[in-house]
Amino acid sequence: MNAEQATQMTSGRGFIAALDQSGGSTPKALKLYGLEESAWSNDEEMFDLVHEMRCRIMTSPAFTGDRVIAAILFEMTMERQVEGKDTATYLWEDKHVVPFLKIDKGLADEADGVQLMKPMPDLDSLLERGVAKGIFGTKERSVINSANAAGIQAVVDQQFEVGAQVLSHGLMPILEPEVNIKAADKAECETLLKAALLAGLDSLPEGQQVMFKLTLPSTDGFYGELIAHPKVMRVVALSGGYTRDDANAKLAQNPGMIASFSRALSEGLTAQMTDAEFNSTLDASIQSIYDASIT
C-alpha cells in the first residue's frame, strides 16, 4: 500500500469523487449530462461517451488533490487512459488524487429487507489487475431497505468477507452498506447497522483497517464511534438520492465524515457547456462539497 496515499486518505482535507457509474446507471448519468439515448447506438458507444464525461471532469483545472483527495473508478475506466496515461496513474501523478476501484457486480434480489451483492467469482483476478494498475483501494455496495436484523447482519457479514479478500491483496476496502434514504424505518436500520459494523471491526485482525461509505444518518453525528475507531481509516458519506444542497447540509452536521458523492458531484454539468462554463460549474460544486466535508 502506497504510504503517501494512505496518509492522504487518513488525514487529507477534502472528499472522494465517485466516478463509478456502471452499466445500469450509465444511461441515467448521461441523461443528466444532457445526452439522450439517441446519442449512442450500442453499449460500446455509451461507455465511450461516459468515459469522455469522466475525462472532462478529471482533466478540469478544478479537479485536483487539494480538494478531491480520491476518486472511485468503474472497472472499464481503470482499463482506459486519460491524456495518454492509465487512468489511475494519471489521477495520482498529474492530479494527486488517490485511485479506488468499484468491484461489486451489482445487487442481488431483495431478501430479508436487504439486497446483498451478486457473486464475484473473478474478484481475485480483478484485484490483481487493480494492484498492477496502481489502484489504492476498492468499493463494494449493498443496500438495506428495512430494519430486518437478520438481513442487516447478512449485509455486514458479506461486506467484511469481501473486505478481507481485498485486504489480502494489499488494498484498502471501502465497505458500503447503503441504507435506502426512503426506508420507512431508516433510523432503526442505522442503529442495527452501526452495532453490526462495530462488532465486525472487533473481529478484524489487529493492524488492519477498513473504510466505510455510509448513508448520511438520520441523527447528526451518529457514526462518531466508527469515525474515531482505530481500525477505521475514514468514514465517507454517499449522497443517496439527496440533492447536492441537501447532502451538503446533512454532511456539515456530521463532523469527521467526508463526502463520496457521484450524482451530487456532477449535478448541473452538461455536455453542451463550453469548457469555461463546465470548469466554473464544477469548481463551485467541488468547493461546496469540500466545505461540507471539512466541517
VONUVO-418287 format. One record per residue (C-alpha): residue in three letters; x, z, y. Coordinates in nm, 2 decimals. Last residue first. Example, Ala and Ser with C-alpha at 12.3 -4.5 7.8 and 13.67 -1.06 7.14 Angstrom:
% VONUVO-418287
<atom type="SER" px="1.37" pz="0.71" py="-0.11"/>
<atom type="ALA" px="1.23" pz="0.78" py="-0.45"/>
***
This chain:
% VONUVO-418287
<atom type="THR" px="-1.67" pz="0.90" py="2.09"/>
<atom type="ILE" px="-1.41" pz="0.63" py="1.98"/>
<atom type="SER" px="-1.65" pz="0.42" py="1.78"/>
<atom type="ALA" px="-1.92" pz="0.39" py="2.05"/>
<atom type="ASP" px="-1.67" pz="0.25" py="2.30"/>
<atom type="TYR" px="-1.53" pz="0.01" py="2.04"/>
<atom type="ILE" px="-1.88" pz="-0.12" py="1.96"/>
<atom type="SER" px="-1.94" pz="-0.18" py="2.33"/>
<atom type="GLN" px="-1.60" pz="-0.34" py="2.38"/>
<atom type="ILE" px="-1.63" pz="-0.57" py="2.09"/>
<atom type="SER" px="-1.97" pz="-0.70" py="2.21"/>
<atom type="ALA" px="-1.84" pz="-0.75" py="2.56"/>
<atom type="ASP" px="-1.53" pz="-0.94" py="2.43"/>
<atom type="LEU" px="-1.75" pz="-1.15" py="2.20"/>
<atom type="THR" px="-1.97" pz="-1.26" py="2.49"/>
<atom type="SER" px="-1.67" pz="-1.34" py="2.71"/>
<atom type="ASN" px="-1.50" pz="-1.53" py="2.42"/>
<atom type="PHE" px="-1.81" pz="-1.73" py="2.34"/>
<atom type="GLU" px="-1.88" pz="-1.82" py="2.71"/>
<atom type="ALA" px="-1.52" pz="-1.93" py="2.77"/>
<atom type="ASP" px="-1.51" pz="-2.12" py="2.44"/>
<atom type="THR" px="-1.83" pz="-2.30" py="2.54"/>
<atom type="MET" px="-2.14" pz="-2.18" py="2.36"/>
<atom type="GLN" px="-2.33" pz="-2.42" py="2.13"/>
<atom type="ALA" px="-2.21" pz="-2.25" py="1.81"/>
<atom type="THR" px="-2.38" pz="-1.93" py="1.91"/>
<atom type="LEU" px="-2.28" pz="-1.56" py="1.96"/>
<atom type="GLY" px="-2.56" pz="-1.32" py="2.07"/>
<atom type="GLU" px="-2.52" pz="-1.08" py="1.78"/>
<atom type="SER" px="-2.18" pz="-1.14" py="1.61"/>
<atom type="LEU" px="-2.09" pz="-0.78" py="1.59"/>
<atom type="ALA" px="-2.44" pz="-0.65" py="1.52"/>
<atom type="ARG" px="-2.46" pz="-0.89" py="1.23"/>
<atom type="SER" px="-2.14" pz="-0.75" py="1.07"/>
<atom type="PHE" px="-2.07" pz="-0.40" py="1.19"/>
<atom type="SER" px="-1.81" pz="-0.16" py="1.05"/>
<atom type="ALA" px="-1.83" pz="0.11" py="1.32"/>
<atom type="ILE" px="-1.64" pz="0.43" py="1.34"/>
<atom type="MET" px="-1.74" pz="0.79" py="1.24"/>
<atom type="GLY" px="-1.53" pz="1.07" py="1.38"/>
<atom type="PRO" px="-1.81" pz="1.19" py="1.62"/>
<atom type="ASN" px="-2.16" pz="1.08" py="1.51"/>
<atom type="GLN" px="-2.38" pz="1.06" py="1.82"/>
<atom type="ALA" px="-2.19" pz="0.76" py="1.95"/>
<atom type="LEU" px="-2.29" pz="0.58" py="1.63"/>
<atom type="LYS" px="-2.66" pz="0.62" py="1.70"/>
<atom type="ALA" px="-2.62" pz="0.46" py="2.04"/>
<atom type="ASN" px="-2.40" pz="0.18" py="1.91"/>
<atom type="ALA" px="-2.65" pz="0.10" py="1.63"/>
<atom type="ASP" px="-2.94" pz="0.10" py="1.87"/>
<atom type="ASP" px="-2.75" pz="-0.13" py="2.11"/>
<atom type="ARG" px="-2.63" pz="-0.35" py="1.83"/>
<atom type="THR" px="-2.98" pz="-0.39" py="1.69"/>
<atom type="TYR" px="-3.04" pz="-0.19" py="1.37"/>
<atom type="GLY" px="-3.05" pz="-0.39" py="1.05"/>
<atom type="GLY" px="-2.80" pz="-0.18" py="0.85"/>
<atom type="SER" px="-2.55" pz="-0.13" py="1.13"/>
<atom type="LEU" px="-2.29" pz="0.00" py="0.88"/>
<atom type="ALA" px="-2.09" pz="0.30" py="0.97"/>
<atom type="VAL" px="-1.73" pz="0.39" py="0.87"/>
<atom type="VAL" px="-1.58" pz="0.71" py="0.72"/>
<atom type="ARG" px="-1.21" pz="0.71" py="0.70"/>
<atom type="MET" px="-0.92" pz="0.81" py="0.47"/>
<atom type="VAL" px="-1.12" pz="1.05" py="0.26"/>
<atom type="LYS" px="-0.95" pz="1.28" py="0.01"/>
<atom type="PRO" px="-0.86" pz="1.53" py="0.28"/>
<atom type="HIS" px="-1.23" pz="1.57" py="0.37"/>
<atom type="ALA" px="-1.29" pz="1.59" py="0.75"/>
<atom type="ILE" px="-1.50" pz="1.27" py="0.77"/>
<atom type="LEU" px="-1.69" pz="1.37" py="0.45"/>
<atom type="GLU" px="-1.78" pz="1.72" py="0.59"/>
<atom type="GLY" px="-1.89" pz="1.56" py="0.92"/>
<atom type="TYR" px="-2.13" pz="1.33" py="0.75"/>
<atom type="PHE" px="-2.44" pz="1.47" py="0.91"/>
<atom type="GLY" px="-2.30" pz="1.45" py="1.27"/>
<atom type="ASP" px="-2.64" pz="1.34" py="1.40"/>
<atom type="THR" px="-2.93" pz="1.38" py="1.15"/>
<atom type="SER" px="-3.10" pz="1.05" py="1.05"/>
<atom type="PRO" px="-2.76" pz="0.91" py="0.94"/>
<atom type="LEU" px="-2.60" pz="0.58" py="1.03"/>
<atom type="THR" px="-2.58" pz="0.40" py="0.69"/>
<atom type="LEU" px="-2.25" pz="0.46" py="0.52"/>
<atom type="LYS" px="-1.92" pz="0.29" py="0.45"/>
<atom type="PHE" px="-1.69" pz="0.54" py="0.28"/>
<atom type="MET" px="-1.31" pz="0.53" py="0.24"/>
<atom type="VAL" px="-1.11" pz="0.65" py="-0.06"/>
<atom type="GLN" px="-0.81" pz="0.87" py="-0.11"/>
<atom type="GLN" px="-0.58" pz="0.97" py="-0.39"/>
<atom type="GLY" px="-0.32" pz="1.25" py="-0.37"/>
<atom type="GLU" px="-0.50" pz="1.48" py="-0.60"/>
<atom type="PRO" px="-0.72" pz="1.29" py="-0.85"/>
<atom type="LEU" px="-1.08" pz="1.23" py="-0.76"/>
<atom type="SER" px="-1.32" pz="1.47" py="-0.93"/>
<atom type="ASP" px="-1.38" pz="1.67" py="-0.62"/>
<atom type="LEU" px="-1.45" pz="1.35" py="-0.43"/>
<atom type="GLY" px="-1.74" pz="1.27" py="-0.66"/>
<atom type="ALA" px="-1.89" pz="1.61" py="-0.60"/>
<atom type="LEU" px="-1.87" pz="1.54" py="-0.22"/>
<atom type="LEU" px="-2.03" pz="1.20" py="-0.28"/>
<atom type="ALA" px="-2.32" pz="1.34" py="-0.48"/>
<atom type="ALA" px="-2.39" pz="1.61" py="-0.22"/>
<atom type="LYS" px="-2.39" pz="1.35" py="0.05"/>
<atom type="LEU" px="-2.62" pz="1.11" py="-0.14"/>
<atom type="LEU" px="-2.88" pz="1.38" py="-0.21"/>
<atom type="THR" px="-2.90" pz="1.48" py="0.16"/>
<atom type="GLU" px="-2.89" pz="1.11" py="0.27"/>
<atom type="CYS" px="-3.18" pz="1.02" py="0.05"/>
<atom type="GLU" px="-3.38" pz="1.31" py="0.19"/>
<atom type="ALA" px="-3.31" pz="1.18" py="0.54"/>
<atom type="LYS" px="-3.43" pz="0.83" py="0.44"/>
<atom type="ASP" px="-3.76" pz="0.94" py="0.28"/>
<atom type="ALA" px="-3.97" pz="0.64" py="0.39"/>
<atom type="ALA" px="-3.67" pz="0.42" py="0.34"/>
<atom type="LYS" px="-3.66" pz="0.15" py="0.61"/>
<atom type="ILE" px="-3.30" pz="0.23" py="0.71"/>
<atom type="ASN" px="-3.20" pz="0.15" py="0.34"/>
<atom type="VAL" px="-2.93" pz="0.39" py="0.25"/>
<atom type="GLU" px="-2.61" pz="0.20" py="0.17"/>
<atom type="PRO" px="-2.38" pz="0.33" py="-0.10"/>
<atom type="GLU" px="-2.06" pz="0.15" py="0.03"/>
<atom type="LEU" px="-1.73" pz="0.27" py="-0.12"/>
<atom type="ILE" px="-1.44" pz="0.13" py="0.07"/>
<atom type="PRO" px="-1.16" pz="0.11" py="-0.18"/>
<atom type="MET" px="-0.79" pz="0.12" py="-0.07"/>
<atom type="LEU" px="-0.57" pz="-0.10" py="-0.29"/>
<atom type="GLY" px="-0.28" pz="0.00" py="-0.52"/>
<atom type="HIS" px="-0.42" pz="-0.19" py="-0.82"/>
<atom type="SER" px="-0.53" pz="0.13" py="-0.99"/>
<atom type="LEU" px="-0.70" pz="0.23" py="-0.67"/>
<atom type="VAL" px="-0.94" pz="-0.07" py="-0.71"/>
<atom type="GLN" px="-1.03" pz="0.04" py="-1.07"/>
<atom type="ALA" px="-1.09" pz="0.39" py="-0.94"/>
<atom type="GLY" px="-1.32" pz="0.26" py="-0.67"/>
<atom type="VAL" px="-1.52" pz="0.07" py="-0.93"/>
<atom type="GLU" px="-1.59" pz="0.40" py="-1.11"/>
<atom type="PHE" px="-1.64" pz="0.58" py="-0.78"/>
<atom type="GLN" px="-1.91" pz="0.33" py="-0.68"/>
<atom type="GLN" px="-2.07" pz="0.33" py="-1.02"/>
<atom type="ASP" px="-2.10" pz="0.71" py="-1.03"/>
<atom type="VAL" px="-2.24" pz="0.71" py="-0.67"/>
<atom type="VAL" px="-2.51" pz="0.46" py="-0.75"/>
<atom type="ALA" px="-2.60" pz="0.63" py="-1.07"/>
<atom type="GLN" px="-2.63" pz="0.96" py="-0.89"/>
<atom type="ILE" px="-2.86" pz="0.80" py="-0.63"/>
<atom type="GLY" px="-3.08" pz="0.67" py="-0.91"/>
<atom type="ALA" px="-3.10" pz="1.00" py="-1.09"/>
<atom type="ALA" px="-3.18" pz="1.19" py="-0.77"/>
<atom type="ASN" px="-3.45" pz="0.94" py="-0.65"/>
<atom type="ALA" px="-3.48" pz="0.97" py="-0.28"/>
<atom type="SER" px="-3.58" pz="0.61" py="-0.21"/>
<atom type="ASN" px="-3.42" pz="0.27" py="-0.13"/>
<atom type="ILE" px="-3.06" pz="0.33" py="-0.20"/>
<atom type="VAL" px="-2.84" pz="0.01" py="-0.19"/>
<atom type="SER" px="-2.51" pz="-0.09" py="-0.35"/>
<atom type="ARG" px="-2.21" pz="-0.24" py="-0.17"/>
<atom type="GLU" px="-1.84" pz="-0.28" py="-0.25"/>
<atom type="LYS" px="-1.55" pz="-0.31" py="0.00"/>
<atom type="THR" px="-1.18" pz="-0.36" py="-0.07"/>
<atom type="GLY" px="-0.84" pz="-0.27" py="0.06"/>
<atom type="PHE" px="-0.51" pz="-0.38" py="0.20"/>
<atom type="ILE" px="-0.52" pz="-0.75" py="0.12"/>
<atom type="GLY" px="-0.18" pz="-0.93" py="0.13"/>
<atom type="LYS" px="-0.27" pz="-1.24" py="-0.06"/>
<atom type="ALA" px="-0.09" pz="-1.13" py="-0.38"/>
<atom type="VAL" px="-0.28" pz="-0.80" py="-0.37"/>
<atom type="GLY" px="-0.61" pz="-0.98" py="-0.33"/>
<atom type="ARG" px="-0.53" pz="-1.22" py="-0.62"/>
<atom type="GLU" px="-0.46" pz="-0.91" py="-0.84"/>
<atom type="LEU" px="-0.79" pz="-0.76" py="-0.72"/>
<atom type="LEU" px="-0.98" pz="-1.08" py="-0.81"/>
<atom type="SER" px="-0.82" pz="-1.08" py="-1.16"/>
<atom type="ASP" px="-0.91" pz="-0.72" py="-1.22"/>
<atom type="LEU" px="-1.27" pz="-0.78" py="-1.10"/>
<atom type="ASP" px="-1.34" pz="-1.07" py="-1.34"/>
<atom type="PRO" px="-1.62" pz="-0.89" py="-1.52"/>
<atom type="MET" px="-1.79" pz="-0.77" py="-1.21"/>
<atom type="PRO" px="-2.14" pz="-0.65" py="-1.32"/>
<atom type="LYS" px="-2.41" pz="-0.65" py="-1.05"/>
<atom type="MET" px="-2.40" pz="-0.36" py="-0.81"/>
<atom type="LEU" px="-2.67" pz="-0.10" py="-0.84"/>
<atom type="GLN" px="-3.00" pz="-0.13" py="-0.66"/>
<atom type="VAL" px="-3.18" pz="0.20" py="-0.61"/>
<atom type="GLY" px="-3.53" pz="0.36" py="-0.64"/>
<atom type="ASP" px="-3.49" pz="0.44" py="-1.01"/>
<atom type="ALA" px="-3.44" pz="0.07" py="-1.09"/>
<atom type="GLU" px="-3.41" pz="-0.22" py="-0.83"/>
<atom type="ASP" px="-3.28" pz="-0.55" py="-0.95"/>
<atom type="ALA" px="-2.90" pz="-0.58" py="-0.94"/>
<atom type="LEU" px="-2.72" pz="-0.63" py="-0.61"/>
<atom type="GLY" px="-2.44" pz="-0.87" py="-0.51"/>
<atom type="LYS" px="-2.12" pz="-0.98" py="-0.67"/>
<atom type="ASP" px="-1.91" pz="-0.70" py="-0.52"/>
<atom type="ILE" px="-1.55" pz="-0.75" py="-0.41"/>
<atom type="LYS" px="-1.56" pz="-0.77" py="-0.03"/>
<atom type="LEU" px="-1.19" pz="-0.79" py="0.08"/>
<atom type="PHE" px="-1.01" pz="-0.59" py="0.35"/>
<atom type="PRO" px="-0.75" pz="-0.72" py="0.60"/>
<atom type="VAL" px="-0.59" pz="-0.49" py="0.86"/>
<atom type="VAL" px="-0.59" pz="-0.64" py="1.21"/>
<atom type="HIS" px="-0.25" pz="-0.67" py="1.39"/>
<atom type="LYS" px="-0.37" pz="-1.00" py="1.54"/>
<atom type="ASP" px="-0.10" pz="-1.25" py="1.45"/>
<atom type="GLU" px="0.08" pz="-1.09" py="1.16"/>
<atom type="TRP" px="-0.21" pz="-0.89" py="1.02"/>
<atom type="LEU" px="-0.50" pz="-1.13" py="1.06"/>
<atom type="TYR" px="-0.30" pz="-1.44" py="1.00"/>
<atom type="THR" px="-0.16" pz="-1.30" py="0.67"/>
<atom type="ALA" px="-0.52" pz="-1.20" py="0.55"/>
<atom type="THR" px="-0.64" pz="-1.55" py="0.64"/>
<atom type="ASP" px="-0.36" pz="-1.75" py="0.47"/>
<atom type="LYS" px="-0.18" pz="-1.92" py="0.75"/>
<atom type="GLY" px="-0.22" pz="-2.27" py="0.90"/>
<atom type="GLU" px="-0.42" pz="-2.17" py="1.20"/>
<atom type="VAL" px="-0.66" pz="-1.97" py="0.98"/>
<atom type="GLN" px="-0.65" pz="-2.04" py="0.61"/>
<atom type="ARG" px="-0.88" pz="-2.02" py="0.31"/>
<atom type="GLU" px="-0.87" pz="-1.81" py="-0.01"/>
<atom type="MET" px="-0.94" pz="-1.49" py="0.18"/>
<atom type="THR" px="-1.24" pz="-1.66" py="0.34"/>
<atom type="MET" px="-1.37" pz="-1.76" py="0.00"/>
<atom type="GLU" px="-1.36" pz="-1.40" py="-0.12"/>
<atom type="PHE" px="-1.55" pz="-1.27" py="0.19"/>
<atom type="LEU" px="-1.34" pz="-1.08" py="0.43"/>
<atom type="ILE" px="-1.36" pz="-0.73" py="0.58"/>
<atom type="ALA" px="-1.17" pz="-0.69" py="0.91"/>
<atom type="ALA" px="-0.96" pz="-0.41" py="1.04"/>
<atom type="ILE" px="-0.85" pz="-0.22" py="1.35"/>
<atom type="VAL" px="-1.06" pz="-0.42" py="1.59"/>
<atom type="ARG" px="-0.99" pz="-0.26" py="1.94"/>
<atom type="ASP" px="-0.62" pz="-0.30" py="2.00"/>
<atom type="GLY" px="-0.60" pz="-0.48" py="1.66"/>
<atom type="THR" px="-0.71" pz="-0.80" py="1.83"/>
<atom type="PHE" px="-1.03" pz="-1.01" py="1.87"/>
<atom type="ALA" px="-1.09" pz="-1.07" py="2.24"/>
<atom type="PRO" px="-0.84" pz="-1.36" py="2.25"/>
<atom type="SER" px="-1.06" pz="-1.54" py="2.00"/>
<atom type="THR" px="-0.88" pz="-1.65" py="1.68"/>
<atom type="MET" px="-1.08" pz="-1.42" py="1.45"/>
<atom type="ILE" px="-1.42" pz="-1.50" py="1.60"/>
<atom type="ARG" px="-1.37" pz="-1.88" py="1.61"/>
<atom type="CYS" px="-1.23" pz="-1.86" py="1.26"/>
<atom type="ARG" px="-1.54" pz="-1.67" py="1.14"/>
<atom type="MET" px="-1.76" pz="-1.94" py="1.28"/>
<atom type="GLU" px="-1.55" pz="-2.22" py="1.13"/>
<atom type="HIS" px="-1.56" pz="-2.04" py="0.80"/>
<atom type="VAL" px="-1.94" pz="-2.03" py="0.83"/>
<atom type="LEU" px="-1.95" pz="-2.40" py="0.88"/>
<atom type="ASP" px="-1.72" pz="-2.48" py="0.59"/>
<atom type="PHE" px="-1.93" pz="-2.25" py="0.37"/>
<atom type="MET" px="-2.24" pz="-2.45" py="0.46"/>
<atom type="GLU" px="-2.06" pz="-2.78" py="0.40"/>
<atom type="GLU" px="-1.96" pz="-2.66" py="0.05"/>
<atom type="ASP" px="-2.31" pz="-2.52" py="-0.02"/>
<atom type="ASN" px="-2.47" pz="-2.86" py="0.04"/>
<atom type="SER" px="-2.64" pz="-3.07" py="0.31"/>
<atom type="TRP" px="-2.54" pz="-2.89" py="0.63"/>
<atom type="ALA" px="-2.67" pz="-2.88" py="0.99"/>
<atom type="SER" px="-3.03" pz="-2.92" py="0.86"/>
<atom type="GLU" px="-3.02" pz="-2.55" py="0.77"/>
<atom type="GLU" px="-3.03" pz="-2.46" py="1.14"/>
<atom type="LEU" px="-2.72" pz="-2.36" py="1.33"/>
<atom type="GLY" px="-2.76" pz="-2.14" py="1.63"/>
<atom type="TYR" px="-2.53" pz="-1.85" py="1.52"/>
<atom type="LEU" px="-2.84" pz="-1.65" py="1.42"/>
<atom type="LYS" px="-2.92" pz="-1.95" py="1.19"/>
<atom type="LEU" px="-2.56" pz="-1.94" py="1.05"/>
<atom type="ALA" px="-2.59" pz="-1.57" py="0.96"/>
<atom type="LYS" px="-2.93" pz="-1.63" py="0.79"/>
<atom type="PRO" px="-2.78" pz="-1.93" py="0.60"/>
<atom type="THR" px="-2.48" pz="-1.71" py="0.49"/>
<atom type="SER" px="-2.68" pz="-1.40" py="0.36"/>
<atom type="GLY" px="-2.72" pz="-1.52" py="0.00"/>
<atom type="GLY" px="-2.39" pz="-1.69" py="-0.04"/>
<atom type="SER" px="-2.18" pz="-1.41" py="0.12"/>
<atom type="GLN" px="-2.15" pz="-1.26" py="0.47"/>
<atom type="ASP" px="-1.81" pz="-1.09" py="0.48"/>
<atom type="LEU" px="-1.69" pz="-1.09" py="0.84"/>
<atom type="ALA" px="-1.74" pz="-0.71" py="0.88"/>
<atom type="ALA" px="-1.53" pz="-0.61" py="1.18"/>
<atom type="ILE" px="-1.39" pz="-0.27" py="1.14"/>
<atom type="PHE" px="-1.37" pz="-0.03" py="1.44"/>
<atom type="GLY" px="-1.13" pz="0.11" py="1.71"/>
<atom type="ARG" px="-0.88" pz="0.38" py="1.75"/>
<atom type="GLY" px="-0.62" pz="0.39" py="1.47"/>
<atom type="SER" px="-0.59" pz="0.72" py="1.28"/>
<atom type="THR" px="-0.63" pz="0.66" py="0.91"/>
<atom type="MET" px="-0.67" pz="0.29" py="0.90"/>
<atom type="GLN" px="-0.38" pz="0.22" py="1.14"/>
<atom type="THR" px="-0.16" pz="0.47" py="0.94"/>
<atom type="ALA" px="-0.25" pz="0.29" py="0.62"/>
<atom type="GLN" px="-0.17" pz="-0.05" py="0.77"/>
<atom type="GLU" px="0.18" pz="0.08" py="0.87"/>
<atom type="ALA" px="0.23" pz="0.22" py="0.52"/>
<atom type="ASN" px="0.14" pz="-0.10" py="0.34"/>
<atom type="MET" px="0.00" pz="0.00" py="0.00"/>
***
